Amino acid sequence: MAGVMFSFYNFSALLELNIGIANRLDENRSESFTILFCDFSGIPQSLIDTNLPSLLRNSDSIVHYEHYYFFVMPYTDRYGTGIVKRMVEDLFVKPVPSAAVCYPVNGENPAELLESLHLEAKKLHRIDLDCLYSAVERKP
């Protein structure tokens, strides 16, 4: 098992792809995929690089910006996301500030999803994810 790494600057396109797949395959429009944000401040990069990919499925995507990591997990609801978060905390043996949003419940497009994630991280942990606004593709 290994998550697939994507550039932060392709985050919006990655979300568009997951939305397209969800719309094609998920007729009941339940929680088609979840974005889990984790703040790995204070965790050595070598430990993250060595251990993190093994926690995720081949279908999961990893995007990171500095010490912020975002996991896009298809066919994962909030319950499944909670399991992944516990696995991350067990791996690093410390609480990890996190927040999660689901498509389509928390947004119908990348901009709405990322705004919801920003608000959730700010509400839960006072973490300002302004970096997410640079990830949203501007359309003419």
N, C-alpha and C positions, 0 to 999 in steps of 0.2 A: 504494500500500500504506500502511496506517495501522492501528495498534492502536487499540482502543476503550477509553477511560478509564472506570473505575468507581470509586466511593467505597470507601475502605478499610472503611467500616462495612457495605458490601454484599459484602465478600469471601467470607464464608461462603455466602451465597446464590448468588454467582457459581460457587463450587465445586460446590454442590448442582446447579445447572443443568448444568454440564459433566459431572458424574457421571451425571445423568439422560440426557443425550444420548449419552454413551459407552455406558451400559447398553442403550439402545435400538438403537444402530447398530453396536456393536462386539461381535460374537458371540464372538470368540476372546479377548477381555479382555486384549489385549496392552497395551503402554504407550499408553493412550488419550489422555492429555494429560499435559503436564509443567508444573510450576510452577517458574519460574526466579526466584530472588531475586538482586538486585544492590544493592550498597551504593554509592551515588553521592556519598558524602561528598567534599567538595572540588571537585565539578564544578558550575559555575554553572548555576542553575536555567534561565536563558534558553537555554543550550546544550542542556540536556536537553529542554526544551519544543519547541525548534525541530527537533531532529534525531531524537529517539528514535522518535516515531510512524512515521517513514518506514522504519524497520527491520523493522517487524512487519506481518503480514498483517491484513486486515480481520477475520478470524476470531479473532485474538489479542486478549487483554484485558490492560489495564494497571491495576494498583492500586498506589497509593503511600501511604506513611506517612512524613512528613518526608523524609529522604534515602534511605529504603529503597524500592525498587521491586520489584514482583512481577509477573511475566508469566505468564499462563495461556495455554498454547499447545496447542490441540487437535490431535490426530494428529501430535504431535511427540514423538519418543523422545529418549533421552539424547544420541545422536549429533547430531540436529538441534538440540538445545539447546546443544551445544558450538559449533555453527556460529554460532548467534545470539550466544552469549557472545563469540566472537572478533570478530564484527561490531561489538558494543558497544565492545569494547576498542579496535578499530581506529578507530571513530568518535571516541572520547574520547582516543585516543593515550596510554592508560595502563592498567595492570592494574586490573581492577574485582573486588573481592571478591564471590564469588557462591556459590550452592548451588542444587541442583535436586532435586526429588522427582517421581516419576511415579505416576499413578493407573493401576491399583490396586496396583501393586507395593509402594509405600510407605505406603499407607493406603486404607481403603475408604470413608471419610467425611471431611468437612472437618476435624474435630477431629484425626483421625489424620494426615492429610496435613500440617496445619500444625504438629503436634507433631514429625513427621519432619523437616520443613523447619527448624524451630527447632534440633533436635539436630544436623542436618547443618551449619548455619551456625556453630553453637557449636564443633563438632568441627574444621571446616576453617579458621575464621577467628577463633574466640573472640568471635563476634558474638552477643550475647544478643537474641533476637527475642521478648522477653516481650510486645511489642505484639500479637503474633498471638493471644494468649489473649483479648484484647478483641474480636477479629474473629469468634470462634466464637459462633454463636448458642446461647444457653442454651435448652434445651427443657424444659418442665415435666414 
